[in-house]
Amino acid sequence: MAPHCISSRDFLKQFSFPIEPARDFELDGIPASYAAGHPREWGRETDVLDFTRTKEKDERAYKSYSTAISPDQKLLAITTSKGPILIYDVKSKELRQVLEGSGALVFRPIVKKGEQADTIAEDAGGEHEKPAYTAVSGIPEKASRRGSEDDQLILWHLDQHGRALDEEEPILPAIFATTAIDAIAPELTANHGWTREFVNASTLHARFAEALRQVAADHRRRNNTIIDNATLSNFSSTAFSSDGRLLLYHFQNGSTQSGMREQDKLPQVVIYDIDARMEIHRLSGHTDAIMWSGISPDNQYVASVSWDGTMRMYSSTTGKLGWATEDSGGQSWAGAFSSDSKHIVWSSKSGRVIQVHDVVDGRKISTFQETFNDWCRCLQWHPIKSQIALCVGTHAYVWSPFEGQNGSTIQHFAMGDEKDWNSMAGVQAVSWLDEGRLLCLEISDGTKLVYDTQSNTKELFRRPMGVNIAWVERGFYNLFQKEGESSLYISIDGDGKVRYW
């Protein structure tokens, strides 16, 4: 048994995902079996891409990565909370672009030809190539413009190869710093008694070069749209409308748990028109930090879930509040719209109670039969069926909310040994793949498990015991090849590698 108090590094040294779980997926009462060639450990992949840019192995247990894949599955973005953002070509594994952004990055859905305004050409005052891809991310704190202390978002425009539009030749800050210091050194010596030895021993050159680097970054971003006091939402939020026209972000989203603020300083959800580059609505009413927000698949509604214990439903067209739940009693974390936009599920009452409501009138339809002892912070509605995948602690469920008074549990997976690792071992994310045929579980140690709901088989991609990793947000995708070819998985793993399976 593991010690009562254990560090992340010790957990990674000692933990190995169980080959035989305490409770498995099943079909018609028959437990799932492993597919041919499984389970597999890292090292048995078809191909691998190393995306580490520095030797940081000893720090990985304390770092985190965010990932995103373009709508056409050709580009992969990987970043950390401090940046930069690395853009890779998925097929060739070529590094196409390094962007000076940070935090989560989200690709805009691809807009059909003729529907996108030529805003870049208008801003530049001439004819420019229209972007093939647009993405939004945060900006590193040190690189924020005008010395802003608030969070900022930036819109990136990439060409068909994943490279930034209007890319310019980089400057060499160290050389320019030397040139500038050489120019002023005689006056500093003659009039102020600064010797060359003093200048060389000082931090003048380093600070000059750093200032040039920051200003150069501002210059490179001069044609990008930057939004002040804005953050992207977490917990599988839907940042873009399905047509790519609208962007959701959070405004002044700091928590009020250490002290309430004036009403006009409270968190808000902002609906932003990408093509017009302007706010449409600010959605207010929450009294604490907003954890999740999303636009319904039909683009008619915007919902938000907050630490104030409520969920609120708005019209995306008018910005008016349709309805709001009562305070559920504790921090609330996540939500998800059904694929037909008729229903919404959310984790309420400190993430321990899962409920489904009617989108139009807010009527509560069903409540998950079990009250959890831990947070549920990931909910995924099936893309076709009336089923919801969710995870909490070491458990994952598939719930059908409309079967009976409070629905029925179709699947219940449990890792086991949940008390031995002091809550470090668990299912951190669930996602539907291949139009809902596959259900992927992402485990806190980096392991990925894919369950095939039709064949009742499992594919396991297991982290070897002792491998040090960073935490990865959304680290598994299935890609479809040309007709007649088998599908491909890519796993972005916390040891700094993208594995192709």
N, C-alpha and C positions, 0 to 999 in steps of 0.2 A: 504494500500500500504506500502511496506517495505521502510525503510529509504534509502536515496541516497547512503550513505556510511554504509556498514554493514560488520561485521566480519564473518568469517566462522562459528564460534560458534553460533552467533545470527541467521545466515541463517538456521542452522540445528535446532535451537529451533522453528523457525517460519514457515519453509517451509514444505509443504506436497504435494506429487505428485498428480496432479489433476485426479480424477476418470474419468471425462469426458474431454478429451483433446480438444483443439481448432480445430484440424483437425485430423481425425482418419484414420487408415488403412481401406481399403474397397475392395470388390470383386464384379464386375459387378454393380458398383454404390451403393452397399449396405454396410453401415458402419459396421465395425467389432463389434461383441458382446463379452461379457465376457464368458469364459468357466464356466462350473458348478463349484461352490465352490470359484469363484473369484469375486472380488479382495480379496487377502489375505494380512494380515499384519504380520510382524515378530512376532513370538510367536505361530503361527499356523502351524509351520513346523512339519514334521513327526519325525525328530530326529535332534540333534544338537551336534556339537563338539566345545568346547571352546579351542581356541589355544593361548589365552593370557598367557604369562609367568610372567608378572609383573602387578601390579596395575597401569595402565596408563590411566585411563578413562579421566582424565582432559586434557591429551595431545593428544588425538586421532584426534582432528580436525587439528592437525599440523603434523601428521604422515602419512605414506603411506605404503601399502603392495603390493608386487608382488606375483603372483601365477603361477603355472604351473602344468599340469597333465601329467603323463607318457603316452606314446603312447597306452599302453594296458589298460589305465584308472584304474590302480590298486594303483598308488601312487599319492599323492597330496603334492606339495611343496609350502610352504608359507614363505616369508621372508620380511625384511624391508631394507631400504637403508643402515642401519648400521649392519644388521644381528642380530641373526644367521638365518640359513635356517632350517626350521622344515619339516621333511619328515614324512607324515602320510600314513598309510594303509587306503585307501578310505572305504573299506567295514567294517573292524573291528574298525576303528577310532584310532588305536594304533599308538602312536608316535614311529616310527621305528628308526629315526636317527636325530641328531642335527649336522649340518655342519657349520663350521666356514667360511661361505661365506656371501655375501650381495648383495643387488640390485636384478636385474632380474635374474631368473634361467630358463634355457631352456633345456628340455630333448632332447637327440638325438633320431631320429627315430630308431626303433628297427631293428638291422641288422640281416639278415637271417643267419642261422647257416652255418658256413663254410666260410662266407665272411669277418669276422672280424679277423684282425691280432692279434696274441697273444702277444701284446706289453707289457702287464703288466708282464707276465712271463719272457720275455726277459730282461726287466729293472731290475727285482728283482734277476735275475740269477738263476731261478728255476721254478718249476711248481707251478702255482697259479690258483685259481679259476678265470675264465673269468667273466667280469661283465655282469649282466643281464641288467643293465641300465647304461648309461653314461649321465651326465649332465654338463653344463657349467654355471658358475656364476662369479660375481665379488668377490673380497677379501676386507674385512674391512680395512680401511686406516691404523689403528694401527697395523694390522696383516701383512701388506705387507712385503715381505722378503727383506733383505739387506737394509732396511731403504728406499726403493724406494718411491719417491713422485709421481710416475706415476700410472695410473690405471692399474690393473692387472686382468686377468681372470684365473680361475682354472678349471680343468676338474676333476669331481668327478666320481668315479666308485663304483657302488652299486650292491649288490647281489640280488637274486630273491625276498628277503624279504624287500628290500629297505635299507639295512644296508651297511655301508662302508666296503669295502674289507680291510683286514689287520688291523682291529680295534685293538687298543692297550689299555692297562690298563691306565687310567688317573693318573697323578701325583697329589699330594696335595701341591700346591705352598706355602700356608701359613705355613705348617709344615716344608717343606724344608727350607723356609726362616728363621724360628726360629732356626733350626739346624745349618745353616750356620752362623748366627749371634752369636749364643752361642760359636761357634768354634773360631771366631776371636775377641770376646769381651775382653778376657784377654789381648791380645796384644794391642788393642785399648786403654785399661785402663792404662796399664803399660807404654807404649811408647808415647801415645798421649793425655793422660788425659781425655779420654772419659769415663764418669761415666755411669753406667747402667741406671740410671734415665734419662740421656741425650739421650741415645740410644733409650730407650723405648718411650720417648716423641717425637722423631724425626720421619721423614717419611721413615727411612731406611727400616723397615720391609715391609711397603706397597709397596715401589718401588721395593724391591727385589722380592716380591711375584709377582708383575705385570710383571717384566722382565722374571721370570720363566714361567708365563702363556703364554707370547708371544713366547718364545723359544719352549715351549711344543707344541704350535700350529704349529710352523714351523716343528717340528719333526713329528707331525701327518700328515703333508702335504708332507713329503719328497718324497713319491712315486707318488704324483700327478703331472701332467703336469701343469706348471704355465707359462702364456704368459704375457710378460711385455708390458706396454704402449698399452693396448688393452681394448676396451669397446664393449659391445653388443649394437646393435641398438634398437631404440624404435619404437613406432607407428606401431605396427603389422608387424614388419620386419620378414623376413624369415631367421633365423640364420643358419639352416642346409639344405643341399641338401636333396631331397626326399629319397635318398638311404643311408643317414647318413654318407657319406664319407667326405663331405666338410663342413667346418664351415666358416661363414663370421664374421669378427669383424672389428672394426674401429681403426685406428692407428693415434696417435697425432691429435685427433679430436676436439681440442679446437677451439672456434670461432675466426675469424679474424676481427670481427667488431670493436674491440678497436685498431686494428693495423695489417697491413698485414705482413706476415712472408716470409722468403725465400722459394723458390719453393719446396725444399726438406724437408721443415718443415710443409708443408700444409697437411690437412686431406687426408687419403687414406682408401680404403677398402682392407682388406687382405683376400685372399682365403687360407684357412689352411686345410691340409689333416690330418684328425684325426688319422687314423691308422699309417701313416708314421711319424706323429708328426713333421710336417715341413710346412713352408710356400710354396705355389705354385706360387702365384702372388700377387703383390701389385698394386692396381688399383688407379692411380693418375689422376689429372685433375681438381678436385674441388678446389675452392679457399676460401671456408668457411665450417663450421661444416656440417657434413653429418647427416641428420636426419633419413633417411630410407634407407635400402638396402635389397635386396632379391635375391634368386636364383630361376630361373624359374622351374616349376614343372618337365620339362624334363631334368633339370640340365645342360642345354646348355648355359644359359645366366645369367649374374649378372647385376642388375640395381641398381642405387643409386640416391637419391634425396637430395639436399643440400640447405642450406640457401643462397648459391650463386645464387639461382633462376633457377638452371638447373637440368635436369635429364640426366644421362649418362648410356649407354648400352655397356656392355663388353662381350666378349667370356669367359666363365668359363674355357675353355680348353687352350686357348692361352694367355688370359689376355689382348688381344688387344681391343682397343676401336672400337666399331662398329659405333656408332653415338652419338651425344649429342644435346640436344635442345639449342636454344638461351636463353639468360637470360630473364626470364619471368617478371622480375621487382618486386622483393620482395622475402622474405624468402619462400622457398618451403618445404613441410613437409612430405608427405606420398606417397606411391604407392602400387600397387598390380598387380601381373601377373594374366592373365586369366588361367583357369584350363588346357587349351590346349596349353599354352605357346605361343600363336600367338599374343596376345595383352597385353598392359600394360596401366594402368590408374594411374594418379598422380594428386596431388593438387598443382597447381602452383600459381605464382603471389600472394605471401603472403597467400597461402592456399585458395584463394577465387575463383579460376578458375579451373575446373576439366576437364581434357583432356584425350583422349584415343589415343594411337599411335600403329602402327604396330611394333612388336618387331624386325623384320629383318631389315627394312630400316628406321625406325623412322618416317614414314609418319603419319601425324596427321589425324585421321579418324573422330573424333567427339568431340564436346565441350558441356558440360552440359549447358542447356539453361539459367540457372540462375547464376548471379554473386553474390557471398555472401558478407555479411558485417562482417563476422567472419571467423576464421580459420576452414578449414576442415582438420582434422588430423587423420581420420580413414576411410579407404576404404577397402571393402571386396568384392571380386568377387565371384559370386555364384559358387558352386562346379560343377554344371552341365550346367546351362543355361547361356546365354549371358546377365547377369544382374549384376549390381553393387549396393551394399548397401553402403551408406555413411551418415555421420551425421555432422551437423554444428549448433552450438548454441542450440536452443530448437527444432530443426528440424531433421528429418531423412527421407531419400529418398531411393527408389529403382529405378534405372535408367537402361533403355535398350539402350545402346549407338549405336546400329546398325539399329534402326527403324527410318527411315527418315534421313534427312541431319545431324541433331545433336542429334539423338536419341529421346526417349520419356520417360516421367516420369510415371512409373507404380504405385508407391505408394508415398504419401507425408504425413508424420505424423508431427504434430506440438503440442507441449505442451501448448503453450499460456503463457500469463503473462511474456513475456521475458524481458520487461523493468523494472519490479517491483523488480527484484533481482540482478540487476547490473551484469548480465552475470554469476552469480553463479549457477543458475539452468540451466541445459542443458543435452543433450544426449552426453555422453563422449565416448561411444564405440558402435559399431554394430558388430554382428557376425551371420553367418549362422550356424544353427544346424540341425541335422538329415538329412544330405545330401541335405540341402537347403530347406527343407519343412518349417522349423521354422526360424524366424528372431528375434534375441534377441537385445533389447536396454538396455544399462546400463546407468542409470541416475546418475548425479553428487551427488545426496543425498544418493545413495546406493540402490535405488529402481531398480528392474529389470522387464522388460516387454517382454513377449514372444508372438509373433504373428504367428499363424498357417495360412500359405498362402493357404492351401487347404480347411480348414473348416471355414475360416474367423472368427476365434475366438481368444481371447486374454487371457493370464494368467498373472496376476499382482502380484508381490511379493513386497509389499510396506513397506518402512521404516516408523515406527511411528514417528509422529512429536515430536521433542525434544530429540531424541536419538542421542547422540554424536558419531561420527564415524571418522575413518581415510579414506583417499582416497585409493581405491583398483584398481590396474591395472589388467584387465582381471579376473573378479570375478564370472563367471557363466559358468557351463558346464552341458551338458546332457549326462548321462551314460546309456548304454543299458545293461539290465539284461539278464538272460538266456531266451531262447526261450519260449514264452508264458507269460512272466512277463512284466509288464509295465515298461516304461523307468523311470529314476530317474534324478532329477535335484539336483545339489549341488551349493550353492551360498556362496562364501567366502565374508563375510560382514565386514565392517569397524568397527563394535563394538567388533571385536575379536572372532567371531563365524562363523563356517561353518554350514549352514542350509541344511538339506536334505528335499526335497519336493517330 
